Amino acid sequence: MRSTIGVLLAVLITPLAQAELIDEIADRGELRIAVQADHAPYSFKENERLTGYDIEVGQELARELDLRAEFIEAPATEALPGVETGKYDISLMPSSESPPAGGALDVSQAFGEQKMVIPFQKDNPAFESAVNNALQRLKDSGRLAELEQKWFSATH
C-alpha cells in the first residue's frame, strides 16, 4: 500500500514540477536567450546592437511563444551550463556547440539546413512542446527558410 501511495504522489507531483519552466517564463514574459556576440553570421554586434541569424530566430521564436526576447551575451563555455542552472532559458549557438545526446539538457527538434537544436532544462515536456510547435509554425510559414537565405546565402 505504501508503495502505491508513493507512486501516486510521484505521478501527481511530477507534472507540476515539469510545468515550472514554462510557467516561470510565462510569468516573466520574456525568454532569456544565451548567444555569442562574436560569431557571425549567427550572432554579432553591428553598431553596438546584436544581430545575426540566431538573434532573428530568437526574436521570431519569442514572438511565437508570445514573449519578449532577452539576449544575454555568453561565452560558448558558459552557455550550456547556464541553461542547465536556469541562468538562461535557452541557448542559440551554432550546432558545433550543441549538448551531447542523453546529457543534462533536452533539446528541441532540429531545424534549418544547419540542423540546429535549442537546448533547455531537462524534463520540461510542456516547454519542449511549446518550442517545437513554435519552430514548426516558423518552418511552415517559410520564415526559417527566409532567415537562412538572408544569413547564409553567398550574397550576404
Secondary structure, 3 states (H helix, E strand, C coil): CHHHHHHHHHHHHHHHHHCHHHHHHHHHCEEEEEECCEECCCEEEECCEEECHHHHHHHHHHHHCCCEEEEEECCHHHHHHHHHHCCCCEECCCHHHCCCCCCCEEECCCECCCCECCEEECCCHHHHHHHHHHHHHHHHCCHHHHHHHHHHCCCC
